Amino acid sequence: MTKPWLVWRSRRFSIRLDRRVPGVMLVLALMILVVLIVSIGYGNYFLPPMEVVRALLGQKTANPDASLLVMTLRLPRAIAALEVGMGLAVAGAILQGVTRNPLAAPEIVGVQAGAGLVTVAILVLLPALPLVLLPVAAFVGGLLTALLVYLLAWNRGSTPLRLVLVGIGVAAIVTALTTLLITFGEIREVSQALVWLIGSVYGCGWEQVATLFPWLLIFLPLAWGLARELNALTLGDDIARGLGSRVEWQRGLLLLTSVALTGASVAIAGSLGFIGLMAPHLARQMVGSSHAGLIPTAALIGGLIVVAADLVGRSVFAPIELPCGVITAVLGAPYFLYLLLQHYDR
């Protein structure tokens, strides 16, 4: 068994990190920095990496428009992609732990579809609603859908496979309702909703970054602080109670945290699929199954995937720009089938 790199305990809080966690997180942070610089520099007006760095540091650049391109147009889009990826990745890690289901993810169990239905309804029917209220509405939609899936899957208990199947069915119904809702909108709102349904950070500015940031500031540390309780829940309810966990309270708080991160992320970037599925599994392979290291590692992996997907979508078929949701779907769908065959091959 790998020895922990760090153990810290108090009466109310304890953390135990695997030796691999700091090194893996450092490498991921450096990769994110490199991809961010490349992504910010790429566009119709290409900026070399050093020009991007100078613009970020507020220094004089050879291109007089570099500061405008970087600070106003490209940096907020890249940060929004990073934020969305981190939120969805941690939401997926929580769902996989709480349900003890390796296939659980916001888009698989219907949470993302529920948040999307409410968001599209607002975009189409109430376009004048302030942006800051959109994550709140998406949170409510995701929470109601999660409750519906749990109730429908309950039959003297709920198995992981039943939750997945019911979640897929509910997500299909909610997605159909979302598509039907779009037909009643004006062309401008419908166009915006269609791009949003695919999943994209196109047009994200500092307003979107600022709208999502408080949700991450609250719920990412909360998820990490509940890592010990999440570890206990993965062992089963009886063992968790024996370890002193208040199972119902902790499960409810963790699910609320997951839905909040999903709703806020979906409200900004739309139905960006498979981030919450892929990132936790990749993190688990890198740092093990303890959520103290898994949650922050998954957050960095999720952010890296979305930033890289946005860059690939803008560059591979240029001047045509593919939404980053298309790229994540191309990667995530085969990975989901692989996991399905691996865990339920009977």
C-alpha positions in Angstrom: 0.0 0.0 0.0 1.3 3.4 -0.9 2.3 5.6 2.1 0.5 8.9 2.4 2.5 12.1 1.6 0.5 14.2 4.0 -1.8 13.4 6.9 -3.5 16.2 8.9 -6.2 15.8 11.5 -8.3 17.9 13.7 -11.5 17.2 15.6 -13.8 18.1 12.7 -11.6 17.6 9.7 -8.8 15.3 8.4 -7.1 14.9 5.1 -4.8 12.1 3.8 -3.0 12.6 0.5 -1.3 9.9 -1.5 2.4 10.5 -2.4 1.6 10.8 -6.0 -0.9 13.6 -5.7 1.4 16.7 -5.5 3.5 15.6 -8.4 0.5 14.7 -10.6 -1.2 18.0 -9.8 1.9 20.0 -10.5 2.3 18.3 -14.0 -1.4 18.9 -14.7 -1.2 22.6 -13.7 1.8 23.1 -16.0 -0.1 21.4 -18.8 -3.1 23.6 -18.2 -0.9 26.7 -18.3 0.7 25.7 -21.6 -2.6 24.8 -23.2 -4.1 28.1 -22.0 -1.3 30.1 -23.5 -1.6 28.3 -26.8 -5.3 28.7 -26.8 -5.2 32.4 -26.0 -2.7 32.9 -28.8 -4.6 31.0 -31.5 -7.1 32.8 -33.7 -7.5 34.9 -36.8 -4.8 37.1 -35.4 -2.1 34.6 -34.2 -0.1 35.7 -31.2 3.2 33.9 -30.3 3.3 32.5 -26.8 5.7 35.1 -25.5 3.4 37.9 -26.8 0.6 36.2 -24.9 2.7 36.1 -21.7 3.7 39.8 -22.1 0.1 40.8 -22.6 -1.0 38.8 -19.5 1.7 40.5 -17.4 0.7 43.9 -18.7 4.0 44.5 -20.5 4.5 46.2 -23.9 4.0 43.9 -26.9 5.0 44.1 -30.6 1.3 43.9 -31.6 -0.6 47.0 -30.3 -3.8 45.0 -30.3 -2.4 42.1 -28.3 -3.7 43.4 -25.0 -7.3 43.8 -26.3 -7.2 40.3 -28.0 -5.9 38.6 -24.9 -7.5 40.4 -21.9 -10.9 41.2 -23.5 -11.6 38.5 -26.0 -9.6 35.3 -25.5 -8.6 35.1 -21.8 -12.2 35.1 -20.4 -13.2 32.3 -22.8 -10.3 30.2 -21.8 -10.9 30.8 -18.1 -14.6 30.0 -18.6 -13.7 26.7 -20.2 -11.3 25.9 -17.3 -14.0 26.7 -14.7 -16.7 24.6 -16.5 -14.4 21.6 -16.8 -13.5 21.7 -13.1 -17.1 22.0 -12.0 -18.3 19.1 -14.2 -15.4 16.9 -13.3 -15.9 17.2 -9.5 -19.6 16.8 -9.9 -19.0 13.5 -11.7 -16.5 12.3 -9.1 -19.0 13.0 -6.3 -21.8 11.1 -8.2 -19.6 8.1 -8.8 -18.7 8.0 -5.1 -22.1 8.5 -3.7 -23.8 6.0 -6.0 -20.9 3.6 -6.0 -21.4 3.5 -9.7 -18.4 3.8 -12.1 -20.8 5.0 -14.9 -22.4 7.8 -12.9 -22.0 11.3 -14.3 -24.2 14.4 -14.6 -25.2 13.7 -18.1 -25.7 9.9 -17.6 -28.1 10.1 -14.6 -30.1 13.0 -16.0 -28.9 15.9 -13.8 -27.4 17.8 -16.7 -30.5 17.3 -18.9 -32.7 18.7 -16.2 -30.5 21.7 -15.7 -30.5 22.2 -19.4 -34.3 22.1 -19.7 -34.7 24.9 -17.3 -31.8 26.9 -18.8 -33.2 26.6 -22.4 -36.7 27.6 -21.1 -35.2 30.8 -19.7 -33.2 31.5 -22.8 -36.2 31.0 -25.1 -39.1 32.3 -22.9 -37.3 34.8 -20.6 -34.3 36.1 -22.5 -34.2 39.3 -20.4 -33.6 37.4 -17.1 -30.2 38.5 -15.6 -27.4 36.1 -16.2 -26.6 35.8 -12.5 -29.9 34.0 -12.0 -29.3 31.4 -14.6 -27.1 29.0 -12.5 -29.8 29.2 -9.7 -32.5 28.1 -12.1 -30.3 25.4 -13.6 -29.5 24.1 -10.1 -33.2 23.8 -9.3 -33.8 21.9 -12.6 -30.9 19.5 -12.0 -32.0 18.9 -8.4 -35.6 18.0 -9.4 -34.4 15.7 -12.1 -32.0 14.0 -9.7 -34.8 13.4 -7.3 -37.1 12.0 -10.0 -34.4 9.6 -11.2 -33.7 8.4 -7.6 -37.5 7.8 -6.9 -38.0 5.9 -10.2 -34.9 3.8 -9.6 -36.0 2.9 -6.0 -37.3 -0.6 -5.5 -36.5 -1.6 -1.9 -33.1 0.0 -2.7 -31.4 1.1 -5.9 -28.7 -0.7 -7.8 -26.0 1.1 -9.7 -27.2 -0.4 -13.0 -30.8 0.6 -12.4 -29.8 4.2 -11.6 -27.9 4.4 -14.9 -30.7 2.9 -17.0 -33.4 5.1 -15.3 -31.1 8.1 -15.7 -30.6 7.5 -19.4 -34.4 7.2 -19.9 -35.2 10.3 -17.9 -32.5 12.3 -19.7 -33.9 11.2 -23.1 -37.4 12.4 -22.1 -36.1 15.7 -20.7 -34.0 16.3 -23.8 -37.0 15.7 -26.0 -38.9 18.3 -24.0 -36.0 20.7 -24.4 -36.1 20.2 -28.2 -39.9 20.7 -28.2 -39.5 23.9 -26.2 -37.1 25.4 -28.8 -39.7 25.3 -31.5 -41.7 28.0 -29.6 -38.9 30.5 -29.5 -37.8 33.4 -31.7 -35.0 32.8 -34.2 -32.4 34.7 -32.1 -33.1 32.9 -28.9 -33.4 29.5 -30.7 -30.0 30.0 -32.4 -28.5 30.7 -29.0 -30.2 27.7 -27.4 -29.1 25.3 -30.2 -25.4 26.3 -29.8 -25.9 25.9 -26.1 -27.4 22.4 -26.4 -24.2 21.2 -28.1 -22.0 22.6 -25.4 -19.8 25.6 -26.1 -17.9 28.4 -24.5 -18.2 30.6 -27.6 -18.9 34.2 -26.6 -18.1 33.7 -23.0 -16.7 36.9 -21.4 -15.8 38.2 -18.0 -19.5 38.3 -17.0 -19.8 34.5 -17.5 -16.5 34.0 -15.6 -17.7 36.1 -12.7 -21.1 34.4 -12.7 -19.6 30.9 -12.3 -16.7 31.7 -10.0 -18.7 32.1 -6.7 -20.3 28.7 -7.3 -16.9 27.1 -7.7 -15.4 29.1 -4.8 -18.1 27.6 -2.5 -18.7 24.1 -3.7 -15.2 22.9 -4.8 -13.7 23.4 -1.3 -16.9 21.9 0.2 -16.5 18.8 -2.0 -12.9 18.4 -1.0 -13.7 18.9 2.7 -16.2 16.1 2.4 -13.7 13.7 0.9 -13.5 11.6 4.0 -17.3 11.1 4.2 -17.3 10.3 0.5 -14.6 7.7 1.0 -16.8 6.1 3.8 -19.9 6.1 1.6 -18.1 4.2 -1.2 -17.7 1.3 1.3 -21.5 1.0 1.8 -24.0 2.5 4.2 -23.5 0.0 7.0 -19.7 0.4 7.1 -20.1 4.2 6.8 -22.4 4.2 9.8 -19.9 2.1 11.7 -17.2 4.6 11.0 -19.4 7.3 12.5 -20.7 9.0 9.3 -24.2 10.5 9.3 -25.0 8.7 6.0 -28.3 10.4 5.0 -27.0 13.9 5.9 -23.7 13.4 4.1 -25.2 11.9 1.0 -27.7 14.7 0.7 -25.0 17.3 1.1 -22.8 15.7 -1.4 -25.6 15.3 -4.0 -26.5 19.0 -3.5 -22.9 19.9 -4.1 -22.8 17.8 -7.3 -26.0 19.3 -8.6 -24.9 22.8 -7.8 -21.6 22.4 -9.7 -23.5 20.8 -12.6 -26.2 23.4 -12.8 -23.8 26.4 -12.6 -21.5 24.9 -15.3 -24.4 23.9 -17.6 -25.8 27.4 -17.3 -22.6 28.9 -18.7 -21.4 26.3 -21.3 -24.5 24.2 -22.0 -24.7 20.4 -22.3 -21.0 19.6 -22.3 -21.0 15.8 -22.1 -18.7 13.2 -20.7 -16.4 15.5 -18.7 -17.9 14.2 -15.4 -17.4 10.6 -16.6 -13.9 10.7 -18.0 -12.0 13.0 -15.6 -12.7 11.0 -12.4 -11.6 7.8 -14.0 -8.4 9.3 -15.4 -7.7 10.8 -12.0 -8.3 7.5 -10.2 -5.7 5.8 -12.5 -3.2 8.6 -11.6 -3.6 9.0 -7.8 -5.8 6.2 -6.6 -9.3 6.1 -5.2 -9.0 8.2 -2.1 -11.2 11.3 -2.8 -8.8 13.7 -0.9 -6.5 13.4 -3.9 -9.0 12.3 -6.5 -11.2 15.4 -6.3 -8.6 18.1 -7.0 -6.9 15.9 -9.6 -10.2 15.3 -11.4 -10.8 19.1 -11.3 -7.5 19.8 -13.1 -8.1 17.0 -15.6 -11.6 18.3 -16.4 -10.4 21.8 -16.8 -7.6 20.6 -19.1 -9.9 18.6 -21.2 -12.4 21.4 -21.9 -9.7 24.0 -22.6 -8.0 21.6 -25.0 -11.3 20.6 -26.6 -12.1 24.3 -27.2 -8.7 24.8 -28.8 -9.1 21.7 -31.0 -12.6 22.7 -32.1 -11.3 26.1 -33.2 -8.1 24.9 -35.0 -8.7 21.5 -36.6 -11.4 22.7 -39.1 -10.5 26.4 -39.2 -12.1 28.7 -40.2 -15.1 26.5 -39.3 -15.4 26.4 -35.5 -16.7 23.3 -33.8 -18.2 23.6 -30.4 -16.1 21.9 -27.7 -19.1 19.7 -26.9 -18.6 17.9 -30.2 -15.0 17.2 -29.3 -15.8 15.9 -25.8 -18.6 13.7 -27.2 -16.2 12.2 -29.8 -13.8 11.3 -27.0 -16.4 10.5 -24.3 -18.8 8.2 -26.1 -16.3 5.4 -26.9 -14.9 5.7 -23.4 -18.4 5.3 -21.9 -19.0 2.1 -24.0 -15.6 0.8 -22.9 -16.5 1.3 -19.2 -20.0 -0.2 -19.8 -18.4 -3.4 -21.2 -15.8 -3.5 -18.6 -18.1 -3.2 -15.5 -21.2 -4.9 -16.8 -19.9 -7.6 -19.0 -22.1 -10.5 -17.9 
